[in-house]
Amino acid sequence: MIIWDDHFHVDPYHGLFLEAVKQFHRAGGTHLVVVYKTAHDYGFPGLRAEDFMKAMDFHVELVEKINRETPVKAYAVVGVHPAEFDYLARQKGLEYAKNEVMKALEYAQKLCLEGKAIGIGEIGRPHYEVPAEIWEASIELMKYGMSLAKEADCAVQLHTESFNEEKFRELGEYVKEVGIKPHKVVKHFSPPLVKVAEEVGVFPSVIASRKNIEEAIKQGNRFMMETDYIDDKRRPGAVLGPKTVPKRTKAFLQQGIFTEEDVYKIHVENPKKVYGVEIEG
């Protein structure tokens, strides 16, 4: 059985790294989308485009190491986290920060075009309150990232504040404005608003708590599952532990909450559609 976790972090400095991936595999996991953390987490200052580019290269190397040294098939997603933009804007000024982040996002696109990554992310807007000009600039950068993904015909993973129906519809307007294929836009850390996301055309990557997935499957199987595992020994198991998606999937199948068709759709067909990758067991 193929089991895909759509948003998973690794950290060789502060976390379990390969051990976390092996825990995912031992629980029955097969495929991981490994999402860039921040330049700071990878030991770079995060004060210029080159810092982010070096951090992305380092991230790609980590993913290659997972593919070499574990049985899991891992894919890289690279970008600049909105909190990194916020930090840089406060340190160096808004225009400088915007320019540096745009250059870094262009590099993320290059890595996608070279086949080293399957998406740009996580990009978007901060999940906490920021001054209005940083909020507006974050939206500009999110749209810019989406336009780069459109050019490369790759996916984009979005990090945002907490979402509701209204926010999904707002995102739908941005997607139309940019002209990216809506199904290539992944709302990471999505609430189980599967029907609304389908109407808008974007893809929800739903946090795999029991309650969330039970609610999501009532609305259909057009979603992916994620842990947003942070891989930080200071916060073990945050946001959800590495075994969660395989364990939840298998338990729901046994309990009749998922059908085999649901499992295939969530873990094979949906990721294939979003990321354009061939997925083999």
Accessible surface in RSA format (square Angstrom, percent):
REM  Atomic radii and reference values for relative SASA: ProtOr
REM  Chains: A
REM  Algorithm: Lee & Richards
REM  Probe-radius: 1.40
REM  Slices: 20
REM RES _ NUM      All-atoms   Total-Side   Main-Chain    Non-polar    All polar
REM                ABS   REL    ABS   REL    ABS   REL    ABS   REL    ABS   REL
RES MET A   1   126.37  65.4  55.79  36.9  70.58 168.0  70.26  59.7  56.11  74.3
RES ILE A   2    22.93  13.0  16.67  12.4   6.26  15.1  16.67  12.0   6.26  17.0
RES ILE A   3     1.02   0.6   1.02   0.8   0.00   0.0   1.02   0.7   0.00   0.0
RES TRP A   4     0.87   0.3   0.35   0.2   0.52   1.2   0.35   0.2   0.52   0.8
RES ASP A   5     0.00   0.0   0.00   0.0   0.00   0.0   0.00   0.0   0.00   0.0
RES ASP A   6     0.00   0.0   0.00   0.0   0.00   0.0   0.00   0.0   0.00   0.0
RES HIS A   7     0.00   0.0   0.00   0.0   0.00   0.0   0.00   0.0   0.00   0.0
RES PHE A   8     0.00   0.0   0.00   0.0   0.00   0.0   0.00   0.0   0.00   0.0
RES HIS A   9    11.87   6.5  11.87   8.3   0.00   0.0   4.64   4.8   7.23   8.4
RES VAL A  10     0.00   0.0   0.00   0.0   0.00   0.0   0.00   0.0   0.00   0.0
RES ASP A  11     0.05   0.0   0.05   0.1   0.00   0.0   0.00   0.0   0.05   0.1
RES PRO A  12    46.19  33.7  18.45  16.8  27.74 100.8  19.44  16.1  26.75 166.2
RES TYR A  13   129.27  60.4  96.47  54.9  32.81  85.4  72.64  54.6  56.63  69.8
RES HIS A  14    60.52  33.1  53.40  37.1   7.13  18.2  32.89  33.9  27.63  32.2
RES GLY A  15     7.81   9.6   0.00   N/A   7.81   9.6   0.27   0.7   7.54  16.9
RES LEU A  16    71.04  39.6  56.79  40.6  14.25  35.8  60.39  42.4  10.65  28.7
RES PHE A  17    20.23  10.1  20.23  12.5   0.00   0.0  20.23  12.3   0.00   0.0
RES LEU A  18    26.46  14.7  25.73  18.4   0.73   1.8  25.73  18.1   0.73   2.0
RES GLU A  19    68.33  39.2  65.35  49.4   2.98   7.1  37.80  73.1  30.54  24.9
RES ALA A  20     0.00   0.0   0.00   0.0   0.00   0.0   0.00   0.0   0.00   0.0
RES VAL A  21     0.00   0.0   0.00   0.0   0.00   0.0   0.00   0.0   0.00   0.0
RES LYS A  22    76.92  37.5  76.50  46.9   0.43   1.0  30.73  27.7  46.20  49.2
RES GLN A  23    35.75  20.0  35.55  26.0   0.20   0.5   2.36   5.0  33.39  25.3
RES PHE A  24     0.00   0.0   0.00   0.0   0.00   0.0   0.00   0.0   0.00   0.0
RES HIS A  25    67.48  36.9  61.93  43.0   5.54  14.2  33.14  34.2  34.34  40.0
RES ARG A  26   157.88  66.3 122.80  62.6  35.08  83.5  74.45 101.7  83.43  50.6
RES ALA A  27    13.92  12.8   1.80   2.8  12.13  27.6  13.07  18.4   0.86   2.3
RES GLY A  28    23.87  29.4   0.00   N/A  23.87  29.4  19.89  54.6   3.97   8.9
RES GLY A  29     0.43   0.5   0.00   N/A   0.43   0.5   0.00   0.0   0.43   1.0
RES THR A  30    35.14  25.0  32.49  32.9   2.65   6.3  33.61  45.1   1.53   2.3
RES HIS A  31     7.87   4.3   7.87   5.5   0.00   0.0   4.93   5.1   2.94   3.4
RES LEU A  32     0.00   0.0   0.00   0.0   0.00   0.0   0.00   0.0   0.00   0.0
RES VAL A  33     0.00   0.0   0.00   0.0   0.00   0.0   0.00   0.0   0.00   0.0
RES VAL A  34     0.00   0.0   0.00   0.0   0.00   0.0   0.00   0.0   0.00   0.0
RES VAL A  35     0.00   0.0   0.00   0.0   0.00   0.0   0.00   0.0   0.00   0.0
RES TYR A  36     0.11   0.1   0.11   0.1   0.00   0.0   0.11   0.1   0.00   0.0
RES LYS A  37    16.26   7.9  12.94   7.9   3.32   7.9  13.53  12.2   2.74   2.9
RES THR A  38    26.48  18.8  26.48  26.8   0.00   0.0  24.20  32.5   2.29   3.5
RES ALA A  39     0.00   0.0   0.00   0.0   0.00   0.0   0.00   0.0   0.00   0.0
RES HIS A  40    86.47  47.3  69.99  48.6  16.49  42.2  50.12  51.7  36.35  42.3
RES ASP A  41    35.63  25.0  33.08  32.9   2.54   6.0   2.01   4.7  33.62  33.5
RES TYR A  42     4.50   2.1   0.00   0.0   4.50  11.7   0.00   0.0   4.50   5.5
RES GLY A  43    64.53  79.6   0.00   N/A  64.53  79.6  33.60  92.2  30.93  69.3
RES PHE A  44    50.29  25.2  46.62  28.9   3.68   9.6  48.44  29.4   1.85   5.3
RES PRO A  45    72.80  53.1  62.70  57.2  10.10  36.7  71.61  59.1   1.19   7.4
RES GLY A  46     1.83   2.3   0.00   N/A   1.83   2.3   0.86   2.4   0.97   2.2
RES LEU A  47    53.61  29.9  53.23  38.1   0.37   0.9  53.23  37.4   0.37   1.0
RES ARG A  48   101.78  42.7 101.78  51.9   0.00   0.0  33.28  45.5  68.50  41.5
RES ALA A  49     0.00   0.0   0.00   0.0   0.00   0.0   0.00   0.0   0.00   0.0
RES GLU A  50    72.36  41.5  71.88  54.4   0.49   1.2  31.44  60.8  40.92  33.4
RES ASP A  51     5.14   3.6   5.14   5.1   0.00   0.0   0.00   0.0   5.14   5.1
RES PHE A  52     0.14   0.1   0.14   0.1   0.00   0.0   0.14   0.1   0.00   0.0
RES MET A  53    42.75  22.1  42.75  28.3   0.00   0.0  26.11  22.2  16.64  22.1
RES LYS A  54   102.97  50.2  99.39  61.0   3.58   8.5  64.58  58.1  38.38  40.9
RES ALA A  55     0.00   0.0   0.00   0.0   0.00   0.0   0.00   0.0   0.00   0.0
RES MET A  56     0.00   0.0   0.00   0.0   0.00   0.0   0.00   0.0   0.00   0.0
RES ASP A  57    54.08  37.9  51.35  51.1   2.73   6.5  20.93  49.3  33.15  33.1
RES PHE A  58    42.26  21.1  40.63  25.2   1.63   4.2  41.88  25.4   0.38   1.1
RES HIS A  59     0.00   0.0   0.00   0.0   0.00   0.0   0.00   0.0   0.00   0.0
RES VAL A  60     9.81   6.5   9.81   8.9   0.00   0.0   9.81   8.5   0.00   0.0
RES GLU A  61   101.47  58.3  97.83  74.0   3.65   8.7  35.13  67.9  66.34  54.2
RES LEU A  62     9.42   5.2   9.18   6.6   0.24   0.6   9.42   6.6   0.00   0.0
RES VAL A  63     7.37   4.9   7.37   6.7   0.00   0.0   7.37   6.4   0.00   0.0
RES GLU A  64    79.13  45.4  77.14  58.4   1.98   4.7  32.45  62.8  46.68  38.1
RES LYS A  65    69.04  33.7  69.04  42.4   0.00   0.0  33.38  30.0  35.66  38.0
RES ILE A  66     0.00   0.0   0.00   0.0   0.00   0.0   0.00   0.0   0.00   0.0
RES ASN A  67    54.53  37.6  32.11  31.0  22.42  54.0  21.17  51.0  33.36  32.2
RES ARG A  68   167.24  70.2 128.24  65.4  39.00  92.9  74.72 102.1  92.52  56.1
RES GLU A  69    83.07  47.7  58.84  44.5  24.23  57.7  33.29  64.4  49.78  40.6
RES THR A  70    13.60   9.7   0.00   0.0  13.60  32.4   5.21   7.0   8.39  12.7
RES PRO A  71    96.45  70.3  56.35  51.4  40.10 145.8  70.07  57.9  26.38 164.0
RES VAL A  72     3.09   2.0   0.00   0.0   3.09   7.4   0.19   0.2   2.90   7.9
RES LYS A  73    92.56  45.2  90.00  55.2   2.55   6.1  52.32  47.1  40.23  42.9
RES ALA A  74     2.45   2.3   0.00   0.0   2.45   5.6   0.00   0.0   2.45   6.5
RES TYR A  75    20.60   9.6  17.38   9.9   3.23   8.4  17.86  13.4   2.75   3.4
RES ALA A  76     2.55   2.3   0.17   0.3   2.37   5.4   0.17   0.2   2.37   6.3
RES VAL A  77     0.05   0.0   0.05   0.0   0.00   0.0   0.05   0.0   0.00   0.0
RES VAL A  78     0.00   0.0   0.00   0.0   0.00   0.0   0.00   0.0   0.00   0.0
RES GLY A  79     0.00   0.0   0.00   N/A   0.00   0.0   0.00   0.0   0.00   0.0
RES VAL A  80     5.01   3.3   0.15   0.1   4.86  11.7   0.15   0.1   4.86  13.2
RES HIS A  81    23.04  12.6  23.02  16.0   0.02   0.0  11.08  11.4  11.96  13.9
RES PRO A  82     3.75   2.7   0.03   0.0   3.72  13.5   3.75   3.1   0.00   0.0
RES ALA A  83    30.36  27.9  26.94  41.6   3.42   7.8  27.24  38.4   3.12   8.3
RES GLU A  84     6.10   3.5   3.34   2.5   2.76   6.6   5.89  11.4   0.21   0.2
RES PHE A  85     3.65   1.8   3.65   2.3   0.00   0.0   3.65   2.2   0.00   0.0
RES ASP A  86     8.02   5.6   8.02   8.0   0.00   0.0   0.00   0.0   8.02   8.0
RES TYR A  87    83.42  38.9  79.12  45.0   4.30  11.2  57.76  43.4  25.66  31.6
RES LEU A  88     0.00   0.0   0.00   0.0   0.00   0.0   0.00   0.0   0.00   0.0
RES ALA A  89     8.98   8.3   1.22   1.9   7.76  17.6   1.41   2.0   7.56  20.0
RES ARG A  90   135.60  56.9  98.52  50.2  37.08  88.3  53.86  73.6  81.74  49.5
RES GLN A  91   104.98  58.7  71.84  52.5  33.14  78.9   5.64  12.0  99.34  75.3
RES LYS A  92   106.34  51.9  79.83  49.0  26.51  63.1  33.50  30.2  72.84  77.6
RES GLY A  93    34.12  42.1   0.00   N/A  34.12  42.1  31.21  85.6   2.91   6.5
RES LEU A  94    48.18  26.8  40.19  28.8   7.99  20.1  40.19  28.2   7.99  21.5
RES GLU A  95   108.53  62.3 106.01  80.2   2.52   6.0  65.56 126.8  42.97  35.1
RES TYR A  96    79.63  37.2  71.18  40.5   8.45  22.0  65.62  49.3  14.01  17.3
RES ALA A  97     0.00   0.0   0.00   0.0   0.00   0.0   0.00   0.0   0.00   0.0
RES LYS A  98    31.41  15.3  31.41  19.3   0.00   0.0  11.83  10.7  19.58  20.9
RES ASN A  99    81.41  56.1  79.20  76.5   2.21   5.3  16.16  38.9  65.25  63.1
RES GLU A 100    14.15   8.1  14.15  10.7   0.00   0.0   0.27   0.5  13.88  11.3
RES VAL A 101     3.50   2.3   3.50   3.2   0.00   0.0   3.50   3.0   0.00   0.0
RES MET A 102    59.20  30.7  59.20  39.2   0.00   0.0  50.30  42.8   8.89  11.8
RES LYS A 103    93.20  45.5  90.87  55.8   2.32   5.5  54.13  48.7  39.07  41.6
RES ALA A 104     0.00   0.0   0.00   0.0   0.00   0.0   0.00   0.0   0.00   0.0
RES LEU A 105     1.72   1.0   1.72   1.2   0.00   0.0   1.72   1.2   0.00   0.0
RES GLU A 106    71.70  41.2  67.36  51.0   4.34  10.3  25.73  49.8  45.97  37.5
RES TYR A 107    40.90  19.1  37.28  21.2   3.62   9.4  25.15  18.9  15.75  19.4
RES ALA A 108     0.00   0.0   0.00   0.0   0.00   0.0   0.00   0.0   0.00   0.0
RES GLN A 109    20.08  11.2  20.08  14.7   0.00   0.0   0.00   0.0  20.08  15.2
RES LYS A 110    97.84  47.7  96.91  59.5   0.93   2.2  73.26  65.9  24.58  26.2
RES LEU A 111     1.75   1.0   1.75   1.3   0.00   0.0   1.75   1.2   0.00   0.0
RES CYS A 112    15.00  11.3   0.98   1.1  14.01  32.9   1.26   3.2  13.73  14.8
RES LEU A 113   115.19  64.2  80.48  57.6  34.71  87.3  84.52  59.4  30.67  82.5
RES GLU A 114    83.11  47.7  48.09  36.4  35.01  83.4  40.65  78.6  42.46  34.7
RES GLY A 115    64.06  79.0   0.00   N/A  64.06  79.0  32.06  88.0  32.00  71.7
RES LYS A 116   102.26  49.9  85.93  52.7  16.34  38.9  49.17  44.3  53.10  56.6
RES ALA A 117     5.14   4.7   0.00   0.0   5.14  11.7   1.24   1.7   3.90  10.3
RES ILE A 118    25.04  14.2  18.38  13.7   6.66  16.1  23.56  17.0   1.48   4.0
RES GLY A 119     0.58   0.7   0.00   N/A   0.58   0.7   0.58   1.6   0.00   0.0
RES ILE A 120     0.00   0.0   0.00   0.0   0.00   0.0   0.00   0.0   0.00   0.0
RES GLY A 121     0.00   0.0   0.00   N/A   0.00   0.0   0.00   0.0   0.00   0.0
RES GLU A 122     5.28   3.0   5.25   4.0   0.03   0.1   0.11   0.2   5.18   4.2
RES ILE A 123     4.54   2.6   4.51   3.4   0.03   0.1   4.54   3.3   0.00   0.0
RES GLY A 124     6.08   7.5   0.00   N/A   6.08   7.5   0.00   0.0   6.08  13.6
RES ARG A 125     4.79   2.0   4.79   2.4   0.00   0.0   0.32   0.4   4.48   2.7
RES PRO A 126     0.74   0.5   0.00   0.0   0.74   2.7   0.41   0.3   0.33   2.1
RES HIS A 127   104.32  57.0  81.36  56.6  22.95  58.7  56.12  57.8  48.19  56.1
RES TYR A 128    82.33  38.4  69.71  39.7  12.62  32.8  74.45  55.9   7.88   9.7
RES GLU A 129   171.32  98.4 142.49 107.8  28.83  68.7  59.15 114.4 112.18  91.6
RES VAL A 130    19.76  13.0   0.23   0.2  19.53  47.1   4.79   4.2  14.97  40.6
RES PRO A 131    55.32  40.3  42.18  38.4  13.14  47.8  54.54  45.0   0.78   4.9
RES ALA A 132    76.10  70.0  63.23  97.6  12.87  29.3  68.82  96.9   7.28  19.3
RES GLU A 133    98.36  56.5  91.85  69.5   6.51  15.5  41.32  79.9  57.04  46.6
RES ILE A 134     8.66   4.9   8.66   6.5   0.00   0.0   8.66   6.2   0.00   0.0
RES TRP A 135    68.01  27.3  68.01  32.9   0.00   0.0  50.64  27.0  17.37  28.2
RES GLU A 136   100.58  57.7  98.77  74.7   1.82   4.3  40.78  78.9  59.81  48.8
RES ALA A 137     2.26   2.1   1.62   2.5   0.64   1.5   1.90   2.7   0.37   1.0
RES SER A 138     1.26   1.1   0.51   0.7   0.75   1.7   1.26   2.7   0.00   0.0
RES ILE A 139    16.34   9.3  16.34  12.2   0.00   0.0  16.34  11.8   0.00   0.0
RES GLU A 140    90.60  52.0  84.52  63.9   6.08  14.5  40.78  78.9  49.81  40.7
RES LEU A 141    11.14   6.2  10.76   7.7   0.38   1.0  11.14   7.8   0.00   0.0
RES MET A 142     3.03   1.6   2.62   1.7   0.41   1.0   2.75   2.3   0.28   0.4
RES LYS A 143    50.79  24.8  49.87  30.6   0.92   2.2  18.70  16.8  32.09  34.2
RES TYR A 144    56.86  26.5  52.50  29.9   4.35  11.3  42.50  31.9  14.36  17.7
RES GLY A 145     0.00   0.0   0.00   N/A   0.00   0.0   0.00   0.0   0.00   0.0
RES MET A 146     0.00   0.0   0.00   0.0   0.00   0.0   0.00   0.0   0.00   0.0
RES SER A 147    35.51  30.0  34.93  46.6   0.57   1.3  28.74  61.2   6.77   9.5
RES LEU A 148     8.25   4.6   8.25   5.9   0.00   0.0   8.25   5.8   0.00   0.0
RES ALA A 149     0.09   0.1   0.00   0.0   0.09   0.2   0.00   0.0   0.09   0.2
RES LYS A 150   102.61  50.1  88.22  54.1  14.39  34.3  48.54  43.7  54.07  57.6
RES GLU A 151   132.17  75.9  94.37  71.4  37.80  90.0  45.80  88.6  86.38  70.5
RES ALA A 152    17.86  16.4   0.36   0.6  17.50  39.8   1.83   2.6  16.03  42.5
RES ASP A 153    77.01  53.9  63.26  63.0  13.75  32.5  28.02  65.9  48.99  48.9
RES CYS A 154    12.52   9.5   9.39  10.5   3.13   7.4  12.25  31.0   0.28   0.3
RES ALA A 155     0.46   0.4   0.43   0.7   0.04   0.1   0.43   0.6   0.04   0.1
RES VAL A 156     0.01   0.0   0.00   0.0   0.01   0.0   0.01   0.0   0.00   0.0
RES GLN A 157     0.38   0.2   0.38   0.3   0.00   0.0   0.38   0.8   0.00   0.0
RES LEU A 158     0.00   0.0   0.00   0.0   0.00   0.0   0.00   0.0   0.00   0.0
RES HIS A 159    19.96  10.9  19.72  13.7   0.24   0.6  18.16  18.7   1.80   2.1
RES THR A 160    11.56   8.2   1.23   1.2  10.33  24.6   1.23   1.7  10.33  15.6
RES GLU A 161    21.27  12.2  20.63  15.6   0.64   1.5  20.76  40.1   0.51   0.4
RES SER A 162   103.61  87.6  82.61 110.3  20.99  48.4  51.95 110.6  51.66  72.4
RES PHE A 163    19.61   9.8   2.84   1.8  16.77  43.6   3.49   2.1  16.11  46.1
RES ASN A 164    71.90  49.6  71.01  68.6   0.89   2.1  30.83  74.2  41.07  39.7
RES GLU A 165    82.40  47.3  80.24  60.7   2.16   5.1  23.97  46.4  58.44  47.7
RES GLU A 166   134.07  77.0 126.35  95.6   7.72  18.4  49.02  94.8  85.06  69.4
RES LYS A 167    55.38  27.0  54.88  33.7   0.50   1.2  30.89  27.8  24.49  26.1
RES PHE A 168     0.00   0.0   0.00   0.0   0.00   0.0   0.00   0.0   0.00   0.0
RES ARG A 169    95.17  40.0  91.59  46.7   3.58   8.5  55.52  75.9  39.64  24.0
RES GLU A 170    58.37  33.5  51.94  39.3   6.43  15.3  32.94  63.7  25.43  20.8
RES LEU A 171     3.02   1.7   2.27   1.6   0.75   1.9   2.71   1.9   0.31   0.8
RES GLY A 172     7.74   9.5   0.00   N/A   7.74   9.5   6.75  18.5   0.99   2.2
RES GLU A 173   101.17  58.1  98.15  74.3   3.02   7.2  42.90  83.0  58.27  47.6
RES TYR A 174    26.64  12.4  26.64  15.2   0.00   0.0  18.20  13.7   8.44  10.4
RES VAL A 175     3.84   2.5   3.62   3.3   0.22   0.5   3.62   3.1   0.22   0.6
RES LYS A 176   155.14  75.7 130.17  79.9  24.97  59.5  98.11  88.3  57.03  60.7
RES GLU A 177   118.00  67.7  80.37  60.8  37.63  89.6  48.64  94.1  69.36  56.6
RES VAL A 178    22.14  14.6   6.62   6.0  15.53  37.4  12.96  11.3   9.18  24.9
RES GLY A 179    40.80  50.3   0.00   N/A  40.80  50.3  23.05  63.3  17.75  39.8
RES ILE A 180     6.34   3.6   1.85   1.4   4.49  10.8   1.85   1.3   4.49  12.2
RES LYS A 181   101.23  49.4  96.41  59.2   4.83  11.5  69.02  62.1  32.21  34.3
RES PRO A 182    53.56  39.0  53.56  48.8   0.00   0.0  53.56  44.2   0.00   0.0
RES HIS A 183    39.90  21.8  39.34  27.3   0.56   1.4  21.26  21.9  18.64  21.7
RES LYS A 184    14.98   7.3  14.98   9.2   0.00   0.0   5.32   4.8   9.67  10.3
RES VAL A 185     0.00   0.0   0.00   0.0   0.00   0.0   0.00   0.0   0.00   0.0
RES VAL A 186     0.00   0.0   0.00   0.0   0.00   0.0   0.00   0.0   0.00   0.0
RES LYS A 187     2.37   1.2   2.37   1.5   0.00   0.0   0.12   0.1   2.24   2.4
RES HIS A 188     4.48   2.4   4.48   3.1   0.00   0.0   0.48   0.5   3.99   4.6
RES PHE A 189    98.61  49.3  93.55  57.9   5.06  13.2  93.55  56.7   5.06  14.5
RES SER A 190     1.85   1.6   0.00   0.0   1.85   4.3   0.65   1.4   1.21   1.7
RES PRO A 191    32.18  23.5  26.49  24.1   5.69  20.7  31.33  25.9   0.85   5.3
RES PRO A 192    22.08  16.1  21.81  19.9   0.27   1.0  21.81  18.0   0.27   1.7
RES LEU A 193    45.52  25.4  45.52  32.6   0.00   0.0  45.52  32.0   0.00   0.0
RES VAL A 194     0.20   0.1   0.20   0.2   0.00   0.0   0.20   0.2   0.00   0.0
RES LYS A 195   118.13  57.6 116.10  71.2   2.03   4.8  82.85  74.6  35.28  37.6
RES VAL A 196    13.78   9.1  13.78  12.5   0.00   0.0  13.78  12.0   0.00   0.0
RES ALA A 197     0.00   0.0   0.00   0.0   0.00   0.0   0.00   0.0   0.00   0.0
RES GLU A 198    93.09  53.4  80.94  61.2  12.15  28.9  21.84  42.3  71.24  58.2
RES GLU A 199   121.49  69.7  82.15  62.2  39.33  93.7  47.09  91.1  74.40  60.7
RES VAL A 200    27.19  17.9   5.62   5.1  21.57  52.0  12.47  10.8  14.72  39.9
RES GLY A 201    15.74  19.4   0.00   N/A  15.74  19.4  14.86  40.8   0.88   2.0
RES VAL A 202     0.00   0.0   0.00   0.0   0.00   0.0   0.00   0.0   0.00   0.0
RES PHE A 203     1.10   0.5   1.10   0.7   0.00   0.0   1.10   0.7   0.00   0.0
RES PRO A 204     0.00   0.0   0.00   0.0   0.00   0.0   0.00   0.0   0.00   0.0
RES SER A 205     0.00   0.0   0.00   0.0   0.00   0.0   0.00   0.0   0.00   0.0
RES VAL A 206     0.00   0.0   0.00   0.0   0.00   0.0   0.00   0.0   0.00   0.0
RES ILE A 207    12.72   7.2  12.72   9.5   0.00   0.0  12.72   9.2   0.00   0.0
RES ALA A 208     0.00   0.0   0.00   0.0   0.00   0.0   0.00   0.0   0.00   0.0
RES SER A 209    34.54  29.2  33.50  44.7   1.04   2.4  29.95  63.8   4.59   6.4
RES ARG A 210   100.27  42.1  97.55  49.7   2.72   6.5  51.00  69.7  49.27  29.9
RES LYS A 211   171.04  83.4 166.28 102.0   4.76  11.3 111.32 100.2  59.72  63.6
RES ASN A 212    32.48  22.4  32.03  31.0   0.46   1.1   0.46   1.1  32.02  30.9
RES ILE A 213     0.00   0.0   0.00   0.0   0.00   0.0   0.00   0.0   0.00   0.0
RES GLU A 214    54.54  31.3  53.61  40.6   0.93   2.2  12.07  23.3  42.47  34.7
RES GLU A 215    66.37  38.1  66.10  50.0   0.27   0.6  26.11  50.5  40.26  32.9
RES ALA A 216     0.00   0.0   0.00   0.0   0.00   0.0   0.00   0.0   0.00   0.0
RES ILE A 217    26.96  15.3  14.56  10.8  12.40  29.9  14.56  10.5  12.40  33.7
RES LYS A 218   155.79  76.0 119.31  73.2  36.48  86.9  84.95  76.5  70.84  75.5
RES GLN A 219    36.82  20.6  28.12  20.6   8.69  20.7  14.70  31.3  22.12  16.8
RES GLY A 220    31.24  38.5   0.00   N/A  31.24  38.5  30.05  82.5   1.19   2.7
RES ASN A 221    28.58  19.7  25.59  24.7   2.98   7.2   0.92   2.2  27.66  26.7
RES ARG A 222    32.80  13.8  32.73  16.7   0.07   0.2  16.74  22.9  16.06   9.7
RES PHE A 223     0.00   0.0   0.00   0.0   0.00   0.0   0.00   0.0   0.00   0.0
RES MET A 224     0.19   0.1   0.19   0.1   0.00   0.0   0.19   0.2   0.00   0.0
RES MET A 225     0.51   0.3   0.00   0.0   0.51   1.2   0.00   0.0   0.51   0.7
RES GLU A 226     0.00   0.0   0.00   0.0   0.00   0.0   0.00   0.0   0.00   0.0
RES THR A 227     0.00   0.0   0.00   0.0   0.00   0.0   0.00   0.0   0.00   0.0
RES ASP A 228    13.77   9.6  13.77  13.7   0.00   0.0   0.00   0.0  13.77  13.7
RES TYR A 229     7.53   3.5   7.53   4.3   0.00   0.0   1.86   1.4   5.67   7.0
RES ILE A 230    32.84  18.7  32.84  24.5   0.00   0.0  32.84  23.6   0.00   0.0
RES ASP A 231     0.04   0.0   0.00   0.0   0.04   0.1   0.00   0.0   0.04   0.0
RES ASP A 232    18.59  13.0  15.32  15.2   3.27   7.7   0.64   1.5  17.95  17.9
RES LYS A 233   132.13  64.5 110.36  67.7  21.78  51.9  65.09  58.6  67.04  71.4
RES ARG A 234   173.66  72.9 140.61  71.7  33.05  78.7  84.46 115.4  89.20  54.1
RES ARG A 235   130.97  55.0 123.88  63.1   7.09  16.9  49.00  67.0  81.98  49.7
RES PRO A 236   114.30  83.3  86.05  78.4  28.25 102.7  92.05  76.0  22.24 138.2
RES GLY A 237    34.32  42.3   0.00   N/A  34.32  42.3  20.72  56.8  13.60  30.5
RES ALA A 238    17.37  16.0  14.11  21.8   3.26   7.4  17.26  24.3   0.12   0.3
RES VAL A 239    53.27  35.1  32.85  29.7  20.43  49.2  36.22  31.5  17.05  46.3
RES LEU A 240    37.79  21.0  36.19  25.9   1.60   4.0  37.79  26.5   0.00   0.0
RES GLY A 241    20.99  25.9   0.00   N/A  20.99  25.9  14.62  40.1   6.37  14.3
RES PRO A 242     9.55   7.0   9.55   8.7   0.00   0.0   9.55   7.9   0.00   0.0
RES LYS A 243    89.13  43.5  88.93  54.6   0.19   0.5  32.99  29.7  56.14  59.8
RES THR A 244    20.31  14.4  15.35  15.6   4.96  11.8  10.41  14.0   9.90  15.0
RES VAL A 245     0.00   0.0   0.00   0.0   0.00   0.0   0.00   0.0   0.00   0.0
RES PRO A 246     0.00   0.0   0.00   0.0   0.00   0.0   0.00   0.0   0.00   0.0
RES LYS A 247   119.36  58.2 114.07  70.0   5.29  12.6  68.95  62.1  50.40  53.7
RES ARG A 248    53.53  22.5  51.43  26.2   2.10   5.0   2.05   2.8  51.48  31.2
RES THR A 249     0.00   0.0   0.00   0.0   0.00   0.0   0.00   0.0   0.00   0.0
RES LYS A 250    78.70  38.4  77.57  47.6   1.13   2.7  46.04  41.4  32.67  34.8
RES ALA A 251    29.79  27.4  27.46  42.4   2.33   5.3  28.90  40.7   0.89   2.4
RES PHE A 252     0.02   0.0   0.02   0.0   0.00   0.0   0.02   0.0   0.00   0.0
RES LEU A 253    43.71  24.3  32.83  23.5  10.89  27.4  32.83  23.1  10.89  29.3
RES GLN A 254   159.55  89.2 120.95  88.4  38.60  91.9  47.74 101.6 111.81  84.8
RES GLN A 255   100.92  56.4  65.50  47.9  35.42  84.3  43.01  91.6  57.91  43.9
RES GLY A 256    59.13  72.9   0.00   N/A  59.13  72.9  30.54  83.8  28.59  64.0
RES ILE A 257    51.54  29.3  34.07  25.4  17.48  42.1  40.05  28.8  11.49  31.2
RES PHE A 258     2.73   1.4   0.00   0.0   2.73   7.1   0.00   0.0   2.73   7.8
RES THR A 259    77.42  55.1  71.77  72.8   5.65  13.5  75.29 101.1   2.13   3.2
RES GLU A 260   136.43  78.3 127.24  96.3   9.19  21.9  43.51  84.2  92.93  75.9
RES GLU A 261   130.27  74.8 121.97  92.3   8.30  19.8  47.64  92.1  82.63  67.5
RES ASP A 262    19.54  13.7  19.54  19.5   0.00   0.0   0.00   0.0  19.54  19.5
RES VAL A 263     7.56   5.0   7.56   6.8   0.00   0.0   7.56   6.6   0.00   0.0
RES TYR A 264   112.75  52.6 109.63  62.4   3.12   8.1  81.15  61.0  31.60  39.0
RES LYS A 265    62.26  30.4  62.03  38.1   0.22   0.5  25.21  22.7  37.04  39.5
RES ILE A 266     0.77   0.4   0.18   0.1   0.59   1.4   0.18   0.1   0.59   1.6
RES HIS A 267     0.37   0.2   0.37   0.3   0.00   0.0   0.08   0.1   0.28   0.3
RES VAL A 268     5.79   3.8   5.79   5.2   0.00   0.0   5.79   5.0   0.00   0.0
RES GLU A 269    75.44  43.3  71.28  53.9   4.15   9.9  22.77  44.0  52.67  43.0
RES ASN A 270     1.60   1.1   1.36   1.3   0.24   0.6   0.24   0.6   1.36   1.3
RES PRO A 271     0.00   0.0   0.00   0.0   0.00   0.0   0.00   0.0   0.00   0.0
RES LYS A 272    71.29  34.8  66.48  40.8   4.81  11.5  30.91  27.8  40.39  43.0
RES LYS A 273   109.16  53.3  93.69  57.5  15.47  36.8  62.01  55.8  47.15  50.2
RES VAL A 274     0.00   0.0   0.00   0.0   0.00   0.0   0.00   0.0   0.00   0.0
RES TYR A 275    13.21   6.2   0.10   0.1  13.11  34.1   0.19   0.1  13.02  16.0
RES GLY A 276    60.01  74.0   0.00   N/A  60.01  74.0  26.95  73.9  33.07  74.1
RES VAL A 277    20.45  13.5  16.50  14.9   3.95   9.5  20.12  17.5   0.33   0.9
RES GLU A 278   132.59  76.1 114.18  86.4  18.41  43.8  55.28 106.9  77.31  63.1
RES ILE A 279    11.59   6.6   0.00   0.0  11.59  27.9   0.11   0.1  11.48  31.2
RES GLU A 280   133.79  76.8 118.94  90.0  14.84  35.3  48.05  92.9  85.73  70.0
RES GLY A 281    98.94 122.0   0.00   N/A  98.94 122.0  54.53 149.6  44.41  99.5
END  Absolute sums over single chains surface
CHAIN  1 A    11438.2       9275.9       2162.3       6144.0       5294.1
END  Absolute sums over all chains
TOTAL         11438.2       9275.9       2162.3       6144.0       5294.1
